[in-house]
């Protein structure tokens, strides 16, 4: 299982969620409003961004990455980043079920 963390522009949230919905087999997406600072750019000011967190089986990672990129990309600096991390274990609180991304 993998965790996908994506930091995107706020205006890209709707299109990205629609693109993910069209994949049809994602269990859930956690959406948070976050702030970040780019130390490279001269304005050095807090910028609002959206963070998506999604746990998926490895078989869905590539299609998920492509969907996020397709719907969040403008081609300009600040489009965001996507991180792919291993998930060692997962426990569903309600049932106690372990290691299942759905």
MDAnalysis code that builds the backbone (N, CA, C; Angstrom):
import MDAnalysis as mda
import numpy as np

u = mda.Universe.empty(306, n_residues=102, atom_resindex=np.repeat(np.arange(102), 3), trajectory=True)
u.add_TopologyAttr("name", ["N", "CA", "C"] * 102)
u.add_TopologyAttr("resid", np.arange(1, 103))
u.add_TopologyAttr("resname", ["UNK", "UNK", "UNK", "UNK", "UNK", "UNK", "UNK", "UNK", "UNK", "UNK", "UNK", "UNK", "UNK", "UNK", "UNK", "UNK", "UNK", "UNK", "UNK", "UNK", "UNK", "UNK", "UNK", "UNK", "UNK", "UNK", "UNK", "UNK", "UNK", "UNK", "UNK", "UNK", "UNK", "UNK", "UNK", "UNK", "UNK", "UNK", "UNK", "UNK", "UNK", "UNK", "UNK", "UNK", "UNK", "UNK", "UNK", "UNK", "UNK", "UNK", "UNK", "UNK", "UNK", "UNK", "UNK", "UNK", "UNK", "UNK", "UNK", "UNK", "UNK", "UNK", "UNK", "UNK", "UNK", "UNK", "UNK", "UNK", "UNK", "UNK", "UNK", "UNK", "UNK", "UNK", "UNK", "UNK", "UNK", "UNK", "UNK", "UNK", "UNK", "UNK", "UNK", "UNK", "UNK", "UNK", "UNK", "UNK", "UNK", "UNK", "UNK", "UNK", "UNK", "UNK", "UNK", "UNK", "UNK", "UNK", "UNK", "UNK", "UNK", "UNK"])
u.atoms.positions = np.array([
    [0.852, -1.171, 0.000],
    [0.000, 0.000, 0.000],
    [0.898, 1.235, 0.000],
    [0.422, 2.294, -0.650],
    [1.157, 3.547, -0.739],
    [0.278, 4.705, -0.280],
    [0.948, 5.737, 0.239],
    [0.261, 6.987, 0.544],
    [0.695, 8.005, -0.498],
    [-0.281, 8.632, -1.123],
    [-0.027, 9.708, -2.067],
    [-0.365, 11.010, -1.364],
    [0.607, 11.919, -1.304],
    [0.375, 13.265, -0.782],
    [0.598, 14.217, -1.944],
    [-0.380, 15.035, -2.225],
    [-0.262, 16.002, -3.307],
    [-0.535, 17.391, -2.755],
    [0.338, 18.327, -3.082],
    [0.145, 19.728, -2.739],
    [-0.187, 20.438, -4.044],
    [-1.377, 21.029, -4.121],
    [-1.841, 21.636, -5.372],
    [-2.379, 23.042, -5.113],
    [-2.584, 23.780, -6.191],
    [-3.202, 25.102, -6.115],
    [-4.677, 24.945, -5.729],
    [-5.234, 25.877, -4.949],
    [-6.651, 25.772, -4.553],
    [-7.617, 25.680, -5.734],
    [-7.364, 26.410, -6.817],
    [-8.288, 26.378, -7.957],
    [-8.281, 25.027, -8.676],
    [-7.275, 24.191, -8.415],
    [-7.189, 22.884, -9.069],
    [-7.959, 21.803, -8.315],
    [-8.444, 22.104, -7.112],
    [-9.103, 21.071, -6.306],
    [-10.291, 20.437, -7.017],
    [-11.214, 21.230, -7.512],
    [-12.397, 20.679, -8.179],
    [-12.037, 19.777, -9.349],
    [-11.232, 20.264, -10.299],
    [-10.848, 19.408, -11.427],
    [-10.088, 18.143, -11.004],
    [-9.209, 18.256, -10.016],
    [-8.466, 17.081, -9.565],
    [-9.414, 16.063, -8.934],
    [-10.315, 16.503, -8.058],
    [-11.265, 15.570, -7.440],
    [-12.149, 14.903, -8.487],
    [-12.571, 15.661, -9.485],
    [-13.376, 15.062, -10.563],
    [-12.558, 14.021, -11.328],
    [-11.302, 14.326, -11.596],
    [-10.440, 13.358, -12.267],
    [-10.246, 12.100, -11.436],
    [-10.098, 12.254, -10.124],
    [-9.956, 11.096, -9.247],
    [-11.259, 10.302, -9.174],
    [-12.382, 11.006, -9.139],
    [-13.684, 10.316, -9.111],
    [-13.863, 9.449, -10.348],
    [-13.378, 9.931, -11.471],
    [-13.509, 9.180, -12.719],
    [-12.682, 7.892, -12.724],
    [-11.676, 7.815, -11.860],
    [-10.921, 6.562, -11.753],
    [-11.810, 5.444, -11.233],
    [-12.787, 5.807, -10.390],
    [-13.825, 4.876, -9.991],
    [-13.510, 3.914, -8.872],
    [-12.256, 3.737, -8.485],
    [-11.986, 2.722, -7.466],
    [-11.103, 3.227, -6.328],
    [-11.192, 4.504, -6.032],
    [-10.453, 5.049, -4.892],
    [-11.323, 4.981, -3.645],
    [-10.746, 4.571, -2.514],
    [-11.547, 4.450, -1.298],
    [-11.933, 5.793, -0.689],
    [-10.991, 6.746, -0.603],
    [-11.275, 8.038, 0.027],
    [-10.116, 8.988, -0.239],
    [-10.404, 10.281, -0.095],
    [-9.393, 11.318, -0.231],
    [-9.556, 12.265, 0.949],
    [-8.470, 12.553, 1.652],
    [-8.485, 13.550, 2.715],
    [-7.991, 14.855, 2.120],
    [-8.740, 15.942, 2.341],
    [-8.406, 17.248, 1.769],
    [-8.193, 18.235, 2.913],
    [-7.048, 18.912, 2.882],
    [-6.729, 19.916, 3.900],
    [-6.285, 21.204, 3.225],
    [-6.628, 22.329, 3.830],
    [-6.084, 23.608, 3.393],
    [-4.815, 23.841, 4.200],
    [-3.714, 24.106, 3.504],
    [-2.425, 24.301, 4.160],
    [-1.791, 25.586, 3.648],
    [-0.726, 26.011, 4.308],
    [0.028, 27.176, 3.859],
    [1.483, 26.778, 3.732],
    [2.146, 27.341, 2.741],
    [3.555, 27.062, 2.540],
    [4.279, 28.296, 2.054],
    [5.587, 28.241, 2.182],
    [6.433, 29.339, 1.732],
    [7.484, 28.759, 0.799],
    [7.612, 29.340, -0.379],
    [8.692, 28.974, -1.277],
    [9.878, 29.871, -0.959],
    [10.962, 29.278, -0.510],
    [12.133, 30.084, -0.178],
    [12.933, 30.455, -1.420],
    [12.540, 29.911, -2.568],
    [13.233, 30.221, -3.821],
    [12.716, 31.516, -4.433],
    [11.412, 31.724, -4.353],
    [10.807, 32.886, -5.005],
    [10.973, 34.136, -4.144],
    [11.147, 35.285, -4.765],
    [11.465, 36.511, -4.022],
    [10.371, 37.016, -3.089],
    [9.101, 36.671, -3.331],
    [8.041, 37.219, -2.473],
    [8.062, 36.634, -1.066],
    [8.595, 35.421, -0.856],
    [8.763, 34.786, 0.454],
    [7.569, 35.040, 1.376],
    [6.372, 34.766, 0.874],
    [5.141, 34.980, 1.642],
    [4.355, 33.673, 1.704],
    [3.563, 33.520, 2.765],
    [2.708, 32.344, 2.881],
    [1.747, 32.280, 1.701],
    [1.648, 31.097, 1.132],
    [0.736, 30.858, 0.026],
    [-0.217, 29.733, 0.420],
    [-1.508, 29.926, 0.186],
    [-2.473, 28.873, 0.477],
    [-2.381, 27.794, -0.588],
    [-2.394, 26.558, -0.139],
    [-2.395, 25.404, -1.025],
    [-3.378, 24.374, -0.468],
    [-3.652, 23.364, -1.264],
    [-4.496, 22.250, -0.855],
    [-3.620, 21.005, -0.779],
    [-3.783, 20.232, 0.310],
    [-3.067, 18.963, 0.427],
    [-4.070, 17.826, 0.347],
    [-3.814, 16.905, -0.572],
    [-4.616, 15.694, -0.711],
    [-3.803, 14.534, -0.141],
    [-4.448, 13.673, 0.617],
    [-3.812, 12.474, 1.142],
    [-4.678, 11.283, 0.773],
    [-4.061, 10.313, 0.099],
    [-4.813, 9.181, -0.431],
    [-4.007, 7.909, -0.199],
    [-4.614, 6.882, 0.395],
    [-3.976, 5.586, 0.580],
    [-4.527, 4.643, -0.477],
    [-3.615, 4.033, -1.249],
    [-4.059, 3.161, -2.347],
    [-3.149, 1.941, -2.466],
    [-3.672, 0.870, -3.058],
    [-2.802, -0.260, -3.389],
    [-1.800, 0.184, -4.465],
    [-0.657, -0.471, -4.515],
    [0.377, -0.102, -5.482],
    [-0.136, -0.130, -6.922],
    [-1.099, -0.969, -7.201],
    [-1.619, -1.086, -8.571],
    [-2.321, 0.185, -9.048],
    [-2.738, 1.065, -8.125],
    [-3.434, 2.295, -8.513],
    [-2.536, 3.531, -8.547],
    [-1.293, 3.395, -8.091],
    [-0.429, 4.565, -7.940],
    [-0.240, 5.313, -9.259],
    [0.127, 4.633, -10.310],
    [0.435, 5.323, -11.570],
    [-0.780, 6.046, -12.144],
    [-1.951, 5.419, -12.127],
    [-3.146, 6.086, -12.659],
    [-3.527, 7.286, -11.798],
    [-3.307, 7.185, -10.501],
    [-3.583, 8.295, -9.597],
    [-2.633, 9.464, -9.873],
    [-1.347, 9.171, -10.021],
    [-0.373, 10.224, -10.328],
    [-0.710, 10.927, -11.635],
    [-1.060, 10.167, -12.644],
    [-1.405, 10.753, -13.944],
    [-2.640, 11.634, -13.844],
    [-3.647, 11.198, -13.086],
    [-4.876, 11.987, -12.952],
    [-4.604, 13.312, -12.238],
    [-3.819, 13.268, -11.168],
    [-3.508, 14.505, -10.436],
    [-2.734, 15.459, -11.340],
    [-1.698, 14.942, -12.007],
    [-0.902, 15.789, -12.892],
    [-1.755, 16.398, -14.001],
    [-2.579, 15.596, -14.615],
    [-3.405, 16.072, -15.729],
    [-4.303, 17.236, -15.312],
    [-4.884, 17.156, -14.122],
    [-5.875, 18.147, -13.709],
    [-5.311, 19.299, -12.872],
    [-4.058, 19.182, -12.408],
    [-3.474, 20.249, -11.588],
    [-2.418, 21.060, -12.333],
    [-1.981, 20.590, -13.474],
    [-0.876, 21.229, -14.185],
    [-1.333, 22.446, -14.985],
    [-0.657, 23.577, -14.753],
    [-0.846, 24.769, -15.586],
    [0.397, 25.032, -16.423],
    [1.517, 24.426, -16.020],
    [2.776, 24.675, -16.696],
    [3.546, 25.843, -16.116],
    [2.998, 26.459, -15.071],
    [3.645, 27.605, -14.431],
    [4.222, 27.175, -13.080],
    [5.218, 27.916, -12.576],
    [5.744, 27.596, -11.243],
    [4.625, 27.638, -10.196],
    [4.700, 26.731, -9.237],
    [3.699, 26.708, -8.170],
    [2.589, 25.698, -8.388],
    [2.665, 24.905, -9.460],
    [1.632, 23.892, -9.697],
    [1.553, 22.879, -8.555],
    [2.660, 22.608, -7.893],
    [2.629, 21.722, -6.734],
    [3.580, 20.558, -6.842],
    [3.402, 19.612, -5.937],
    [4.248, 18.419, -5.852],
    [3.371, 17.231, -5.462],
    [3.841, 16.046, -5.859],
    [3.193, 14.800, -5.450],
    [4.262, 13.916, -4.819],
    [3.940, 13.353, -3.673],
    [4.853, 12.474, -2.961],
    [4.229, 11.086, -2.859],
    [5.032, 10.060, -3.030],
    [4.581, 8.678, -2.901],
    [5.377, 8.048, -1.765],
    [4.651, 7.579, -0.746],
    [5.296, 7.036, 0.457],
    [4.785, 5.628, 0.742],
    [5.626, 4.771, 1.282],
    [5.144, 3.441, 1.672],
    [4.282, 3.526, 2.935],
    [3.293, 2.678, 3.001],
    [2.451, 2.568, 4.208],
    [2.753, 1.201, 4.821],
    [3.254, 1.205, 6.034],
    [3.625, -0.049, 6.689],
    [2.426, -0.826, 7.200],
    [1.448, -0.109, 7.698],
    [0.288, -0.787, 8.268],
    [-0.878, 0.183, 8.276],
    [-2.086, -0.342, 8.315],
    [-3.288, 0.472, 8.379],
    [-4.319, -0.305, 9.184],
    [-4.994, 0.386, 10.095],
    [-6.039, -0.242, 10.902],
    [-7.308, 0.573, 10.735],
    [-8.383, -0.079, 10.319],
    [-9.681, 0.573, 10.223],
    [-10.268, 0.623, 11.634],
    [-10.496, 1.811, 12.148],
    [-10.915, 1.988, 13.541],
    [-12.218, 1.258, 13.836],
    [-13.192, 1.376, 12.950],
    [-14.509, 0.789, 13.197],
    [-14.463, -0.725, 13.330],
    [-13.686, -1.397, 12.461],
    [-13.723, -2.858, 12.424],
    [-12.462, -3.539, 12.943],
    [-11.373, -2.784, 13.073],
    [-10.108, -3.392, 13.457],
    [-9.397, -4.061, 12.296],
    [-10.014, -4.017, 11.116],
    [-9.417, -4.633, 9.915],
    [-8.064, -3.968, 9.623],
    [-7.092, -4.791, 9.183],
    [-5.726, -4.296, 8.932],
    [-5.308, -4.524, 7.494],
    [-4.393, -3.622, 7.026],
    [-3.742, -3.759, 5.730],
    [-4.705, -3.870, 4.549],
    [-5.732, -3.038, 4.521],
    [-6.669, -3.049, 3.406],
    [-6.970, -1.619, 3.031],
    [-6.681, -1.227, 1.792],
    [-6.850, 0.168, 1.377],
    [-8.278, 0.522, 1.036],
    [-9.201, -0.411, 1.095],
    [-10.588, -0.071, 0.744],
    [-11.463, -0.042, 1.973],
])
